[in-house]
């Protein structure tokens, strides 16, 4: 009580204009910190900066003074100085509580300067170092608030996947061609196992926005590289992983329209892109799409999308594609989640490999609670693709494929709001042309954002 009374008395004297002018009061560092807090709360940023400046002249390692100085400078609109003090606080922070506070100070200074992407990074740090779950959730809420107002959105993807079939080769060693039995398949015509290294980025920049519409510019980059296993090198001695490397680059514009009363959203987008295969240009494409998202209830949603695509290029078959897709998602009464999608594709081309009709469906399920402490989801896919002709036999070619996958997210291994994931997948495609009997088993290691 004595200490509180002494501080209150000191602050009372401090805030008396007569005493401040004529009778200087000697305050110890703790009293000066408290006086700086009162000055900040009162909006007297000049006095707060003077007090924190005196504290830091005495001890530049005073982290509380650095944090208070950052706040005082931010309130005064001196945002560069606010960032400088927050960065110094981060440098000298030692405990989780200090790192959390310094991260928040930096995020607030950056957000005030409209540097929202950098602010999001520091809010991830604040959540990571939060000493309590309550403070962590507060940092996550701040992160989502800043992200919603950030015109720039960046989504990064990384993955390493051991695969039994990196080249989509045949599962058979011999096939029948036009009635000739047991034709040997050699080299890269057969399935080759190895490692897939994937990296990608999706960028969106919002150039205009009103209450019911928004315009975005988009940029997408994807790269897949491969390293063949020793077994694959034995099957195909002249092949290398770079023969199957794939890259794609696209840019586009998206217009979104929101119906405020129903929360329905219509999306129109146009995109131009280019792909490379084996290090060489493969195709150029143009894509147009229209989509409509319809919340059906508080726990369910229906999305429909129609896409048209034209592919040209130095190596790819010239094709015109039309795809219709509908997907339904629902949160169950036990808080589990299900999803189902149906997709119909028609590709018209003069080349047999790109002239087909396809029907595909997928079912997904996420249990309401982690399994053995691990967030888990499951997927089942079915696909039927028919080609009217094929160069490998008389008549049509018919492919059927089934796939299963399970994704595990290790939320307890969170780092800066990112958690590792492991996806186990298996697929089997059977065809009336043996060359296209394809099996694939993979284990993908990746990262995803926890919020």
C-alpha positions in Angstrom: 0.0 0.0 0.0 2.8 2.4 0.8 4.3 1.9 -2.7 1.0 2.5 -4.4 0.4 5.6 -2.3 3.9 6.9 -3.1 3.4 6.3 -6.9 -0.1 7.9 -6.8 1.3 10.9 -4.9 4.2 11.2 -7.4 1.8 11.0 -10.3 -0.5 13.5 -8.7 2.4 15.9 -8.3 3.6 15.1 -11.9 0.2 16.1 -13.3 -0.1 19.3 -11.3 0.9 22.1 -13.7 2.2 24.3 -10.8 4.3 21.6 -9.4 5.6 20.5 -12.8 6.7 24.0 -13.6 8.1 25.2 -10.2 8.9 22.2 -8.1 10.6 19.3 -10.0 9.8 15.9 -8.6 12.5 13.2 -8.4 11.0 9.9 -9.6 12.7 6.6 -9.5 12.6 4.5 -12.8 9.5 2.5 -11.8 7.6 5.7 -11.0 8.8 7.2 -14.4 7.5 4.1 -16.2 4.1 4.5 -14.5 4.1 8.2 -15.3 4.8 7.4 -19.0 1.8 5.0 -19.0 -0.5 7.7 -17.5 0.8 10.2 -20.1 0.1 7.7 -23.0 -3.4 7.0 -21.7 -4.0 10.8 -21.4 -2.8 11.3 -25.0 0.1 13.4 -23.9 2.6 11.8 -26.2 5.2 14.6 -25.9 5.5 14.0 -22.1 5.5 10.2 -22.6 8.3 10.4 -25.1 10.3 12.7 -22.8 9.9 10.3 -19.9 10.8 7.2 -21.9 13.7 9.0 -23.4 15.0 9.7 -20.0 14.6 6.1 -19.0 16.4 4.9 -22.1 19.2 7.4 -21.6 19.7 5.8 -18.2 19.4 2.2 -19.4 19.0 1.3 -23.2 18.3 -2.3 -22.1 15.1 -1.2 -20.2 12.6 -3.3 -22.3 9.5 -1.7 -20.6 10.8 1.7 -21.6 11.4 0.6 -25.2 7.9 -0.8 -25.4 6.4 2.4 -23.9 8.5 4.5 -26.2 7.2 2.5 -29.2 3.6 3.1 -28.1 4.2 6.8 -27.5 5.9 7.4 -30.9 3.1 5.4 -32.6 0.4 7.5 -31.0 2.3 10.6 -32.1 2.4 9.4 -35.7 6.2 8.9 -35.6 5.9 5.4 -37.0 9.6 4.9 -38.0 10.7 5.7 -34.4 7.9 3.4 -33.1 9.3 0.5 -35.2 12.8 1.2 -34.1 11.9 1.0 -30.4 9.8 -2.1 -30.9 12.8 -3.8 -32.8 15.1 -2.9 -29.9 12.7 -4.4 -27.5 12.6 -7.6 -29.5 16.4 -7.7 -29.6 16.7 -7.5 -25.8 13.6 -9.7 -25.0 14.4 -12.9 -23.2 11.2 -14.3 -21.7 8.1 -15.4 -23.7 6.2 -12.6 -22.1 8.8 -10.0 -23.3 8.9 -11.5 -26.8 5.2 -11.5 -27.1 4.9 -7.9 -26.0 7.7 -6.8 -28.4 6.1 -8.7 -31.3 2.8 -7.0 -30.6 4.5 -3.5 -30.4 6.2 -4.1 -33.8 3.0 -5.4 -35.4 1.0 -2.4 -34.2 3.6 0.0 -35.5 3.7 -1.7 -38.9 -0.1 -1.9 -39.2 -0.4 1.8 -38.4 2.1 2.4 -41.2 -0.1 0.2 -43.5 2.7 -2.3 -43.8 0.1 -5.1 -43.2 2.0 -8.0 -44.6 5.0 -7.4 -42.3 2.5 -6.8 -39.5 1.0 -10.3 -40.1 4.5 -11.9 -39.7 5.0 -10.1 -36.3 1.5 -11.2 -35.2 2.5 -14.8 -36.0 5.5 -14.2 -33.7 3.3 -12.7 -31.0 1.0 -15.8 -31.2 4.0 -18.1 -31.1 5.5 -16.5 -28.0 2.3 -15.8 -26.2 2.7 -17.0 -22.5 -1.0 -17.9 -22.2 -3.7 -19.3 -24.4 -5.7 -16.2 -23.9 -3.0 -14.0 -25.2 -2.4 -16.4 -28.1 -6.0 -16.2 -29.2 -5.9 -12.4 -28.9 -2.9 -12.4 -31.3 -4.7 -14.7 -33.7 -7.7 -12.4 -33.7 -5.5 -9.5 -34.5 -3.8 -11.4 -37.2 -7.2 -12.2 -38.9 -8.2 -8.6 -38.5 -5.1 -7.3 -40.3 -5.2 -10.0 -42.9 -8.8 -9.1 -43.8 -7.7 -5.5 -44.4 -4.5 -6.3 -46.2 -4.8 -5.8 -50.0 -2.0 -8.3 -50.5 -2.5 -12.0 -49.8 0.3 -14.5 -50.1 -0.1 -18.2 -49.8 3.0 -20.4 -50.0 3.1 -24.1 -50.6 6.0 -26.5 -50.0 6.1 -30.3 -50.1 8.4 -33.3 -50.3 6.7 -36.5 -51.5 8.2 -39.9 -51.9 6.2 -41.4 -54.9 6.0 -44.8 -56.5 5.3 -43.2 -59.9 6.8 -39.8 -60.6 6.3 -40.0 -64.4 2.8 -41.4 -64.5 4.2 -44.5 -66.2 2.5 -47.8 -66.7 2.2 -50.4 -63.9 2.7 -53.1 -66.5 5.9 -54.5 -67.9 4.2 -55.9 -71.0 1.0 -54.8 -72.8 -1.1 -55.8 -75.8 -1.1 -53.4 -78.8 -3.5 -54.0 -81.7 -3.7 -57.7 -80.9 0.1 -58.1 -80.4 0.5 -59.7 -77.0 3.3 -59.2 -74.5 4.9 -56.2 -76.0 7.7 -55.2 -73.6 7.6 -51.7 -72.0 11.0 -50.3 -71.2 12.5 -47.1 -69.8 10.3 -44.2 -68.9 7.2 -45.9 -70.3 7.1 -47.8 -67.0 6.4 -46.4 -63.6 9.5 -44.8 -62.0 9.8 -44.1 -58.3 11.5 -41.2 -56.7 11.1 -38.0 -54.7 9.0 -35.0 -55.7 10.0 -31.5 -54.5 7.2 -29.0 -54.8 7.1 -25.3 -54.2 4.4 -22.8 -55.1 3.0 -19.4 -54.4 -0.4 -17.8 -54.9 -0.5 -14.0 -54.7 -3.6 -11.8 -54.7 -3.6 -8.0 -54.7 -6.9 -6.2 -54.2 -6.9 -3.1 -56.3 -10.5 -1.9 -55.6 -13.1 -2.7 -53.1 -16.6 -1.5 -52.0 -19.2 -3.1 -49.7 -20.5 -5.4 -52.4 -17.7 -5.9 -54.9 -13.9 -6.3 -55.2 -11.3 -6.5 -57.9 -8.2 -8.6 -57.5 -5.1 -9.2 -59.5 -3.6 -12.7 -59.1 -0.3 -14.4 -59.8 0.3 -18.1 -59.4 3.6 -20.0 -59.6 4.2 -23.7 -59.2 7.3 -25.9 -59.6 7.8 -29.6 -59.3 11.2 -31.3 -59.5 12.1 -35.0 -59.1 14.9 -37.2 -58.0 14.8 -40.8 -59.3 15.4 -43.7 -57.0 18.1 -46.3 -57.7 15.4 -48.7 -58.8 14.1 -46.2 -61.3 17.6 -45.6 -62.7 17.9 -49.4 -63.2 14.6 -49.5 -65.1 15.4 -46.4 -67.2 19.2 -45.8 -67.2 19.0 -42.8 -69.6 16.3 -41.0 -67.7 16.8 -38.3 -65.0 14.4 -36.5 -62.7 14.7 -33.3 -64.7 13.0 -35.1 -67.6 9.8 -34.9 -65.7 10.1 -31.5 -64.0 7.0 -29.3 -64.3 6.5 -25.6 -63.9 3.5 -23.3 -64.3 3.1 -19.5 -64.3 -0.2 -17.6 -64.6 -1.6 -14.2 -64.0 -5.1 -13.0 -64.0 -7.9 -10.7 -62.8 -10.9 -11.6 -60.6 -14.1 -9.6 -60.0 -16.2 -10.5 -57.0 -19.8 -9.5 -56.4 -21.4 -10.0 -53.0 -25.2 -10.0 -52.3 -25.2 -8.5 -48.8 -28.6 -9.7 -47.8 -28.1 -13.4 -48.8 -24.2 -13.5 -48.4 -24.0 -15.1 -51.8 -21.0 -14.3 -53.9 -20.4 -14.5 -57.7 -16.9 -14.6 -59.0 -15.7 -13.8 -62.6 -12.1 -14.5 -63.4 -9.8 -14.5 -66.4 -6.3 -15.9 -66.5 -3.4 -16.4 -68.9 -0.6 -18.9 -68.2 2.3 -20.9 -69.5 3.7 -24.4 -68.5 7.0 -26.1 -68.9 7.8 -29.8 -68.9 11.2 -31.3 -68.8 12.7 -27.8 -68.8 11.1 -26.9 -72.2 8.0 -24.8 -73.0 5.0 -27.1 -73.1 1.8 -25.1 -73.4 0.2 -21.7 -73.3 -3.3 -21.4 -72.0 -6.2 -18.9 -71.5 -8.9 -19.6 -68.9 -12.2 -18.0 -68.1 -14.4 -19.0 -65.2 -17.6 -18.0 -63.4 -18.5 -19.3 -59.9 -21.3 -18.8 -57.4 -21.1 -19.5 -53.7 -24.4 -20.0 -51.9 -24.7 -20.5 -48.1 -27.6 -22.8 -47.7 -27.8 -22.6 -43.9 -25.6 -21.7 -41.0 -23.8 -25.0 -41.4 -23.9 -25.8 -45.1 -22.7 -24.3 -48.3 -23.0 -25.0 -52.1 -20.5 -23.8 -54.7 -20.8 -24.1 -58.4 -18.3 -23.2 -61.1 -18.0 -23.2 -64.9 -14.6 -23.0 -66.5 -13.6 -22.7 -70.1 -9.9 -23.2 -71.2 -8.0 -23.0 -74.5 -4.6 -24.7 -74.6 -2.1 -24.0 -77.3 1.7 -24.3 -77.3 4.8 -25.8 -78.9 4.4 -29.3 -77.4 0.9 -29.7 -75.9 -2.0 -30.9 -77.9 -4.3 -28.0 -79.0 -7.5 -28.4 -77.0 -10.6 -26.6 -75.9 -11.9 -27.6 -72.5 -15.2 -27.0 -70.7 -15.6 -28.0 -67.0 -18.6 -27.8 -64.7 -18.1 -28.4 -61.0 -20.5 -28.4 -58.0 -19.4 -28.9 -54.4 -21.3 -29.2 -51.1 -19.9 -28.8 -47.6 -21.6 -29.2 -44.3 -20.7 -29.1 -40.6 -22.4 -32.1 -38.8 -24.2 -31.9 -35.5 -21.2 -33.5 -33.8 -18.9 -30.8 -35.3 -17.4 -33.1 -37.9 -17.3 -31.9 -41.5 -18.2 -33.6 -44.8 -17.8 -32.5 -48.3 -18.8 -33.9 -51.7 -18.1 -32.7 -55.2 -19.1 -33.6 -58.7 -17.2 -32.5 -61.8 -17.9 -33.0 -65.5 -15.2 -32.2 -68.1 -15.3 -32.2 -71.9 -12.1 -31.6 -73.8 -12.2 -31.3 -77.6 -9.0 -31.8 -79.6 -7.7 -33.2 -82.9 -5.2 -35.3 -81.0 -6.4 -38.5 -79.3 -4.6 -37.8 -76.1 -6.6 -34.6 -75.4 -10.0 -35.5 -76.8 -12.0 -36.9 -73.9 -15.0 -36.7 -71.6 -14.5 -37.1 -67.8 -16.8 -37.5 -64.8 -15.2 -37.2 -61.3 -16.4 -37.2 -57.8 -14.8 -36.8 -54.4 -16.0 -37.3 -50.8 -14.1 -35.9 -47.8 -14.6 -36.2 -44.1 -13.0 -34.6 -41.1 -13.8 -36.1 -37.7 -15.0 -33.7 -34.9 -12.0 -34.5 -32.7 -8.4 -35.2 -33.2 -7.4 -38.9 -33.5 -4.7 -39.7 -31.0 -4.1 -36.0 -30.7 -3.7 -35.5 -34.5 -6.1 -33.5 -36.7 -7.0 -36.0 -39.4 -9.1 -35.8 -42.6 -10.0 -38.4 -45.2 -10.8 -38.3 -48.9 -12.1 -40.7 -51.5 -12.1 -40.0 -55.2 -13.5 -41.7 -58.3 -12.9 -40.8 -61.9 -14.1 -42.1 -65.3 -12.5 -40.8 -68.5 -13.4 -41.9 -72.0 -11.5 -41.2 -75.2 -13.3 -41.8 -78.5 -10.2 -43.1 -80.2 -6.7 -44.2 -79.3 -3.6 -45.0 -81.3 -3.0 -48.2 -79.3 -6.1 -50.3 -80.2 -9.2 -50.2 -82.3 -12.2 -48.4 -80.8 -12.4 -46.2 -77.7 -10.2 -46.0 -74.6 -11.8 -46.1 -71.2 -9.9 -45.2 -68.0 -11.3 -45.7 -64.5 -9.5 -44.5 -61.4 -10.0 -44.7 -57.6 -8.0 -42.8 -55.0 -7.7 -42.6 -51.2 -5.9 -40.1 -49.1 -5.5 -39.3 -45.4 -4.0 -36.0 -44.2 -2.7 -35.6 -40.6 -2.0 -32.2 -39.1 0.3 -31.9 -36.1 -1.2 -28.9 -34.4 1.0 -29.3 -31.3 4.1 -28.8 -33.4 3.1 -25.2 -34.3 5.9 -22.8 -35.2 4.9 -19.2 -36.0 1.4 -20.4 -36.8 2.5 -23.1 -39.2 2.0 -26.8 -38.6 3.5 -29.8 -40.4 1.3 -32.1 -42.3 1.6 -35.6 -43.6 -0.6 -36.9 -46.4 -0.7 -40.6 -47.3 -2.3 -41.2 -50.8 -2.8 -44.1 -53.1 -4.5 -44.3 -56.5 -5.1 -47.0 -59.1 -6.1 -46.3 -62.6 -7.2 -49.2 -64.9 -7.7 -48.9 -68.6 -8.6 -51.1 -71.5 -5.2 -50.0 -72.9 -2.6 -51.6 -70.7 -0.2 -48.7 -71.2 -2.5 -46.6 -69.0 -2.8 -48.9 -66.1 -1.2 -46.6 -63.5 -0.7 -47.2 -59.7 0.7 -44.5 -57.5 1.5 -44.4 -53.7 2.8 -41.2 -52.1 3.6 -39.7 -48.7 3.7 -36.0 -48.8 5.3 -33.8 -46.1 4.1 -30.2 -46.0 3.2 -27.1 -44.0 -0.1 -25.3 -43.5 -1.3 -22.3 -41.6 -3.0 -22.9 -38.3 -5.0 -19.7 -38.6 
